[in-house]
Amino acid sequence: MNDIFAMNRADLQAFLVERGIKKFRADQILHYIYKQNVFSWHEMTLLPQGDRETLAGELPICFPVLADIQKAPDGNTVKLLLEFYDGQTVETVLMKHAYGNSVCLSSQVGCAVNCAFCASAKNGFIRNLTVGEMVLQLLAFRKYVTAGLHSVVLMGTGEPLLNYDNVLSFLRLIHEKDTFYLGYRNMTLSTSGIVPAMERLATEGLPLNLAVSLHAPNDNLRRSIMPVADTYTLKNILTACDRYFDRTGRKVTFEYILIKDLNCTFACADELRHLLGGRNILVNAIPVNDNYDVGLCRPSQKEIRRFTGYLKEHGINITLRREMGGNIQAACGQLRIKCMQKQ
């Protein structure tokens, strides 16, 4: 099925010409969608009525239903639950920072990676999102919340590198001047460590920010919370990260969920500094979100400070992520599960 939200200017021009519609109408259509938030052929009144009728029949505009919206009391976090044409729902989160608005996008419905600390996979993997469905997450914020967009992070539900072709097409599309005109350096792709796809990504020639979910300093511990570690070892992941840096010049970020009595002990900190020492990287420490019952607890502030402080003292570039949206169930999968339980 043709999808207007997956088309760039050249795609849309070709589609129009094949149907006897003048090529320049593509510019008008894209302006309506990406500059004026118009998502109905009937409302695109610069187009002749006959063209609008043709397009309504052959290129229907399917904007998702807003199934739920939650806003943090401080106004800095907004979470949308969007329902697509087939009834499947995905979450997407807007986070307001001093530097601008960042949108955290989902790349799949559900997730097959099934990390122990994440709610995304609790109802299994359903399907990949299309290019258009990822674009629609951004357009939904323009329609319902704000037009301002500084950056995009693919850190929502799903493993982006298991939906590789759609994700890369999406990132290229939102980079185009006729759509969001977003710089690649303002895009971050997060992965659990799908090594072959990481190797492929390094050859794309795109200066994307790459974030890798590490969460443990050794393979045995990592396997206990991340089943994907049965397939891809830390050695292979780090080799792929080194190649990514060599090819793109972009510093890799390692995400590290802090879980009480599991991976933020002194021994883990020492092992982690030996694992990562000497690399031009950033470690992003994130206390586990315990709003959803995953059977894991966040460490005390004292334990967090001890863990991060030790790594800083030994030359590891580590930051503690600013926590946002905890009181609106902003962690991946939580709002979707809550709404499914109501049904």
C-alpha positions as CSV (number, residue, x, y, z in Angstrom):
1,M,0.0,0.0,0.0
2,N,1.3,3.4,-0.9
3,D,1.9,5.7,2.1
4,I,2.2,9.5,1.7
5,F,4.2,9.6,5.0
6,A,6.9,7.3,3.6
7,M,7.4,9.4,0.5
8,N,10.1,12.0,-0.1
9,R,9.8,14.7,-2.8
10,A,11.0,12.6,-5.7
11,D,8.8,9.6,-4.7
12,L,5.7,11.8,-4.5
13,Q,6.5,13.6,-7.8
14,A,6.7,10.2,-9.5
15,F,3.5,9.1,-8.0
16,L,1.7,12.2,-9.1
17,V,3.0,12.2,-12.7
18,E,1.9,8.5,-13.1
19,R,-1.7,9.7,-12.3
20,G,-1.6,12.7,-14.6
21,I,-1.2,15.2,-11.7
22,K,1.3,18.0,-12.3
23,K,4.7,17.4,-10.6
24,F,4.8,20.8,-8.8
25,R,1.9,19.7,-6.7
26,A,4.3,17.6,-4.7
27,D,5.8,20.8,-3.1
28,Q,2.3,22.0,-2.1
29,I,1.4,18.7,-0.6
30,L,4.6,18.4,1.4
31,H,4.2,22.0,2.6
32,Y,0.6,21.2,3.8
33,I,1.8,18.1,5.7
34,Y,5.1,19.2,7.2
35,K,4.6,23.0,7.6
36,Q,0.9,23.4,8.1
37,N,-0.1,20.1,9.8
38,V,-2.8,19.4,7.3
39,F,-3.6,15.7,7.1
40,S,-6.7,15.7,4.9
41,W,-6.8,15.8,1.1
42,H,-10.1,17.8,1.4
43,E,-8.4,20.6,3.3
44,M,-5.5,21.0,0.7
45,T,-7.5,23.6,-1.2
46,L,-4.6,24.7,-3.4
47,L,-4.9,21.4,-5.2
48,P,-7.7,21.2,-7.9
49,Q,-10.7,19.3,-6.7
50,G,-10.2,16.5,-9.2
51,D,-6.6,15.9,-8.0
52,R,-7.8,15.8,-4.4
53,E,-10.4,13.2,-5.3
54,T,-7.9,11.1,-7.2
55,L,-5.5,11.2,-4.3
56,A,-8.1,10.5,-1.7
57,G,-8.9,7.3,-3.6
58,E,-5.4,6.2,-4.4
59,L,-3.3,7.6,-1.6
60,P,-5.5,7.7,1.5
61,I,-4.1,9.6,4.5
62,C,-4.3,7.4,7.6
63,F,-3.4,9.5,10.6
64,P,-3.2,7.5,13.9
65,V,-5.8,7.8,16.6
66,L,-4.6,9.4,19.8
67,A,-5.5,6.6,22.2
68,D,-4.0,8.3,25.3
69,I,-1.9,11.3,26.3
70,Q,-0.1,11.9,29.6
71,K,1.7,15.0,30.7
72,A,4.1,15.4,33.6
73,P,3.1,18.0,36.2
74,D,6.2,20.1,35.3
75,G,5.3,20.0,31.6
76,N,8.7,18.7,30.6
77,T,7.5,15.2,29.5
78,V,4.6,14.3,27.3
79,K,3.7,10.7,26.3
80,L,1.4,9.7,23.5
81,L,-0.2,6.4,22.8
82,L,-1.0,6.2,19.1
83,E,-3.3,3.6,17.5
84,F,-2.5,2.7,13.9
85,Y,-4.8,1.4,11.1
86,D,-4.6,-2.2,12.3
87,G,-5.4,-1.5,15.9
88,Q,-1.8,-1.8,17.1
89,T,-0.6,0.8,19.5
90,V,2.9,2.4,20.1
91,E,4.2,4.9,22.5
92,T,6.3,8.0,21.8
93,V,7.6,10.5,24.3
94,L,8.5,14.2,24.1
95,M,11.2,15.4,26.5
96,K,11.7,19.2,26.9
97,H,15.4,20.1,27.5
98,A,17.1,23.5,27.8
99,Y,18.6,22.9,24.3
100,G,15.2,22.0,22.7
101,N,12.6,19.2,22.3
102,S,13.7,15.6,22.0
103,V,11.3,12.9,20.8
104,C,11.9,9.3,21.8
105,L,10.4,7.1,19.1
106,S,9.4,3.4,18.9
107,S,10.6,1.3,16.0
108,Q,8.5,-1.8,16.5
109,V,5.2,-2.9,18.1
110,G,6.4,-4.9,21.0
111,C,10.0,-6.2,21.2
112,A,11.7,-9.6,20.7
113,V,14.9,-8.7,22.7
114,N,13.1,-9.1,26.1
115,C,15.5,-7.4,28.5
116,A,14.6,-8.1,32.1
117,F,14.4,-4.4,33.1
118,C,12.1,-3.3,30.2
119,A,8.3,-3.5,29.9
120,S,8.4,-3.4,26.1
121,A,8.4,-7.1,25.5
122,K,5.9,-8.1,28.1
123,N,3.3,-8.8,25.4
124,G,5.8,-10.2,22.9
125,F,6.8,-8.9,19.5
126,I,4.0,-8.1,17.1
127,R,5.5,-6.4,14.0
128,N,7.9,-3.8,12.7
129,L,6.8,-0.2,12.2
130,T,6.8,1.1,8.7
131,V,8.7,4.2,7.6
132,G,5.4,6.2,7.6
133,E,4.4,5.1,11.1
134,M,7.7,6.4,12.5
135,V,7.2,9.7,10.7
136,L,3.7,9.8,12.1
137,Q,5.0,9.7,15.7
138,L,6.8,13.0,15.0
139,L,3.8,14.5,13.2
140,A,1.5,13.5,16.1
141,F,3.6,15.8,18.4
142,R,3.3,18.6,15.9
143,K,-0.5,18.2,15.8
144,Y,-1.2,17.6,19.5
145,V,1.7,19.2,21.5
146,T,4.3,21.4,19.8
147,A,6.0,22.0,16.5
148,G,9.4,22.4,18.0
149,L,11.9,19.6,17.3
150,H,15.6,19.5,18.2
151,S,16.5,15.9,18.1
152,V,15.2,12.3,17.7
153,V,16.2,9.3,19.7
154,L,15.2,5.8,18.6
155,M,15.1,4.5,22.2
156,G,11.4,3.6,22.5
157,T,9.8,0.2,22.1
158,G,11.6,-2.2,19.8
159,E,15.1,-2.9,18.6
160,P,15.8,-0.5,15.7
161,L,18.5,-2.6,14.1
162,L,16.0,-5.5,13.8
163,N,13.9,-3.2,11.6
164,Y,17.0,-1.9,9.8
165,D,15.8,-1.0,6.3
166,N,12.7,0.9,7.5
167,V,14.7,2.7,10.3
168,L,17.4,3.9,7.9
169,S,14.8,5.0,5.3
170,F,13.0,6.9,8.0
171,L,16.2,8.7,9.2
172,R,17.0,9.7,5.6
173,L,13.5,10.9,5.1
174,I,13.4,13.2,8.1
175,H,16.8,14.6,7.1
176,E,15.3,16.0,3.8
177,K,14.6,19.7,3.5
178,D,11.0,19.1,2.5
179,T,10.2,17.2,5.7
180,F,11.8,17.9,9.1
181,Y,15.2,18.9,7.8
182,L,16.8,17.3,10.9
183,G,20.6,16.9,11.0
184,Y,22.0,13.4,11.3
185,R,24.0,14.6,14.4
186,N,20.6,15.3,16.0
187,M,19.6,11.6,15.6
188,T,20.5,8.9,18.0
189,L,19.9,5.2,17.4
190,S,20.0,2.8,20.4
191,T,20.7,-0.9,20.1
192,S,21.0,-3.9,22.4
193,G,24.1,-4.9,20.3
194,I,23.0,-6.5,17.0
195,V,26.6,-6.8,15.8
196,P,26.0,-7.5,12.0
197,A,23.7,-4.5,11.8
198,M,26.1,-2.3,13.7
199,E,28.8,-3.2,11.2
200,R,26.4,-2.4,8.3
201,L,25.4,0.9,9.9
202,A,29.1,2.0,10.1
203,T,29.2,1.7,6.3
204,E,26.2,3.9,5.6
205,G,28.1,7.2,5.7
206,L,25.7,8.8,8.1
207,P,27.1,10.6,11.2
208,L,24.4,9.2,13.5
209,N,24.8,9.0,17.3
210,L,25.0,5.4,18.3
211,A,24.0,4.3,21.8
212,V,24.6,0.7,22.9
213,S,22.7,-1.0,25.8
214,L,25.6,-2.4,27.8
215,H,24.1,-2.9,31.3
216,A,26.8,-5.3,32.5
217,P,30.6,-5.5,32.6
218,N,30.8,-9.2,31.6
219,D,29.0,-11.6,29.4
220,N,27.7,-13.9,32.2
221,L,26.0,-11.1,34.0
222,R,24.7,-9.6,30.8
223,R,23.1,-12.8,29.7
224,S,21.1,-12.9,33.0
225,I,19.3,-9.7,32.1
226,M,19.7,-9.5,28.3
227,P,18.9,-12.7,26.3
228,V,20.5,-11.1,23.2
229,A,23.9,-11.6,25.0
230,D,23.6,-15.3,24.2
231,T,24.3,-14.3,20.6
232,Y,26.6,-11.3,20.7
233,T,29.5,-11.1,23.1
234,L,30.8,-7.9,24.7
235,K,34.1,-8.5,22.8
236,N,32.2,-8.5,19.4
237,I,30.1,-5.5,20.4
238,L,33.1,-3.4,21.4
239,T,34.9,-4.3,18.2
240,A,31.8,-3.2,16.2
241,C,31.7,0.1,18.3
242,D,35.4,0.7,17.6
243,R,34.8,0.3,13.9
244,Y,31.8,2.6,14.1
245,F,33.9,5.3,15.7
246,D,36.7,4.8,13.2
247,R,34.3,5.1,10.2
248,T,32.1,7.9,11.4
249,G,34.1,9.8,14.0
250,R,31.1,9.7,16.2
251,K,31.6,8.9,19.9
252,V,29.6,5.8,21.0
253,T,27.5,6.1,24.1
254,F,27.0,3.0,26.4
255,E,23.7,2.9,28.2
256,Y,24.0,1.3,31.7
257,I,20.9,0.6,33.7
258,L,21.8,0.6,37.4
259,I,20.1,-2.3,39.2
260,K,20.4,-2.8,43.0
261,D,22.6,-5.7,44.1
262,L,23.2,-6.8,40.5
263,N,25.3,-4.6,38.3
264,C,26.3,-1.5,40.3
265,T,28.6,-3.0,42.9
266,F,32.2,-2.0,43.4
267,A,33.3,-5.1,41.6
268,C,31.2,-4.3,38.6
269,A,32.5,-0.7,38.5
270,D,36.1,-1.9,38.6
271,E,35.4,-4.5,35.9
272,L,33.6,-1.9,33.8
273,R,36.5,0.6,33.9
274,H,38.9,-2.1,32.7
275,L,36.5,-3.0,29.9
276,L,36.0,0.5,28.6
277,G,39.3,2.2,29.7
278,G,41.2,4.0,26.9
279,R,38.2,4.3,24.6
280,N,36.7,7.7,23.5
281,I,33.2,6.8,24.8
282,L,30.5,8.1,27.1
283,V,28.7,5.9,29.7
284,N,25.1,7.0,30.4
285,A,24.1,5.6,33.8
286,I,20.3,5.2,34.3
287,P,18.7,4.0,37.6
288,V,16.3,1.3,36.7
289,N,12.7,2.4,36.4
290,D,10.7,0.6,39.1
291,N,7.2,2.1,38.3
292,Y,6.5,-1.1,36.4
293,D,6.9,-4.4,38.3
294,V,9.9,-6.0,36.6
295,G,11.2,-7.5,39.9
296,L,14.2,-5.2,39.9
297,C,15.0,-2.4,42.3
298,R,16.9,0.9,41.9
299,P,20.0,1.4,44.0
300,S,20.1,4.1,46.7
301,Q,21.5,7.5,45.9
302,K,24.6,6.6,47.9
303,E,25.2,3.4,45.8
304,I,24.7,5.4,42.6
305,R,27.2,8.1,43.6
306,R,29.7,5.5,44.7
307,F,29.4,3.6,41.4
308,T,29.6,6.7,39.1
309,G,32.2,8.4,41.3
310,Y,34.6,5.4,41.1
311,L,34.4,5.4,37.3
312,K,35.0,9.1,37.0
313,E,38.0,8.8,39.3
314,H,39.5,6.3,36.9
315,G,39.0,8.3,33.7
316,I,35.7,6.9,32.5
317,N,33.5,9.6,31.0
318,I,30.2,8.9,32.8
319,T,27.0,10.9,33.3
320,L,23.8,10.2,35.3
321,R,20.8,10.6,33.0
322,R,18.4,13.2,34.0
323,E,15.2,11.3,34.9
324,M,12.0,12.5,33.2
325,G,8.5,11.2,33.1
326,G,8.6,8.7,36.0
327,N,5.3,9.9,37.3
328,I,3.5,9.4,33.9
329,Q,4.8,5.9,33.2
330,A,7.2,7.2,30.5
331,A,9.4,4.1,30.4
332,C,9.0,1.9,27.3
333,G,5.9,-0.2,27.2
334,Q,4.2,1.0,30.4
335,L,1.4,3.1,29.0
336,R,0.6,0.5,26.3
337,I,0.4,-2.3,28.9
338,K,-1.8,-0.1,31.1
339,C,-4.2,0.6,28.3
340,M,-4.3,-3.1,27.2
341,Q,-5.2,-4.1,30.8
342,K,-8.2,-1.7,30.7
343,Q,-9.7,-3.4,27.7
